[in-house]
Amino acid sequence: MYLSARTQGRLANLIITIAEGEKKTEMVRQVLAEQKMFEPYTAFRRLDQLRTGELTVSDIVEFLSDNKIYPTKAQSDYLFRRLDLNRDGRITYPDFVKAVLPKEDSRLRQIATLRDSYYIEVNMLLPTEIEWGLSRVFQQEIQNFNSITASQEILTASADFTSLDAFRCIDQVFLGYITIDTLQDFLRQNGAKLSFDELTAFFRVVDSDEDGRITYSELLEALTFVPDFFQQERQIANELRRSRERIIQIEREREVLEDLKKSRERVEDLRRSRERLEQMQDLKRSRERIEQLDELRRSRERLEDLRKSRERLEDLKKSRERLNQLEELKRSRQRMEELEELKKSRERQAQIDELRKSRERLEDLRKSRERLEQLEQERKNQEKIEELRKSRSRIEELQNQRKKIEELRTSQERLEQLKRQKEEIELKKSQERLEDLRKSRERLEQIEALRQSREQQRALEELRQSRERVEQLRKSQLRIEQLENERQVLERSRQLERVERELEYERQRSKERLERLELEAELERRARDRALEYDLATQSNFVQSRIYDTPKRYK
């Protein structure tokens, strides 16, 4: 075993004193909560004479001196730490309520909190039974401190005692933390027995984060009143985690804004296309009015044929617009998939960094454990020598051990400084990676702007072509009207067949021209689409290669 049987018995005695002291304070809390005149907020205002909303050490000392209890500085500091449950350096009303109200009897706690508060003036005392009960709670905490310090002195006076060995003796399963079962097994091995309520009371005192597990730092603070050395590292890790979450939220908000911008641009394009359609509809209405003015039935039939052909053209245009919209949707989906792939790659990189950090920490812990094992071997050799020497030699060896412990502490501080430097370097690297990603995003935005400008140019060219086609149609209509006027001037009987032939011939020519123009427009559109897709593919491949090549610089 890591500790001798005598030292283990002293450790078990310390655990029992902590558990029994907490049970006694719980009894006093229940007695205080049963008082009908007790109300937590009024009691808090009794201690808070300056009405600042917080309690200090001087406020607690004044209250105890009013009740003829005069604690020392160490006792008052311990009492302040016991009341300051969240470890923020101040005692607020929630901390006071958690420390004073019962923790095992939920019914009494609820009854006490639901009582009506009453007004109390400055320098005014509470009722005698409330003053006595509250001061008794504080006095019991002071008595617990005295008994714990006495058992701590006995335990630390052992030559083979170290906090790490004590933790290992309790954690015999090597879980890395202490549970109720492992603690109960340790007490049974040393001939001590505690009920389940007493074990929960011990955990209530030692388990500061209330997760049902006692870590090494929590046990160290309970056994030797030494603060947690890893508290600053935990705060830094929490701040880093919060900063990462904020960066992810900012990136998501940026993506949402980009999507909104794209949707607004699409809405504007649709509105413009609607305006163009309305203009085309106005032109169509004007043509229909011209057709209504025509008196001849034959001309009406021919114009109706032309109108049907125009409607077919409009249907073709609508189908083209739908195809364009579908292509835009496909492109947007591809972009979303690319963005999701980028997010996944970022998350993988973050996981890899966290794993690397955890590996480094494990290696540091392993090295520290090997050093401690070496020290343990040296300590065992020294114990064999100490059995032969006298009491004076024992005192000298203890002094040497203390010096070694101080050297270990200095080495631990150096290791912590190195860890902090490593974390700063990793933060710088992550910031540089974020800057590279931001540059790649800017390049993507530039590419999208180029593509949008090209699409606008293509739309303008299509409008120009449609205008030219409308002008050609208008010229053909004017020519038809001229022919009709000539036909009216000439004799209807002789030239009727000739005019009809000419009109049919022109109609066929106009149809052939329209079909030819449509084919040419489709060929041009396909060629432009292929050129745009080729440009976008080459540019996206270039950007992806830059994005995936950037992390290689920092490996």
Secondary structure, DSSP 8 states (H G I E B T S, - for coil): --S-HHHHHHHHHHHHHHHHHHHHHHHHHHHHHH-TT--HHHHHHHH-TT--S-B-HHHHHHHHHHTT----HHHHHHHHHHH-TT-SSSB-HHHHHHHHS-SS-HHHHHHHHTS------TT----HHHHHHHHHHHHHHHHHHHHHHHHHHHHHTSTT--HHHHHHHH-TT--SSB-HHHHHHHHHHTT----HHHHHHHHHHH-TT-SS-B-HHHHHHHHH----TTHHHHHHHHHHHHHHHHHHHHHHHHHHHHHHHHHHHHHHHHHHHHHHHHHHHHHHHHHHHHHHH---HHHHHHHHHHHHHHHHHHHHHHHHHHHHHHHHHHHHHHHHHHHHHHHHHHHHHHHHHHHHHHHHHHHHHHHHHHHHHHHHHHHHHHHHHHHHS-HHHHHHHHHHHHHHHHHHHHHHHHHHHHHHHHHHHHHHHHHHHHHHHHHHHHHHHHHHHHHHHHHHHHHHHHHHHHHHHHHHHHHHHHHHHHHHHHHHHS-HHHHHHHHHHHHHHHHHHHHHHHHHHHHHHHHHHHHHHHHHHHHHHHHHHHHHHHHHHGGGGG-
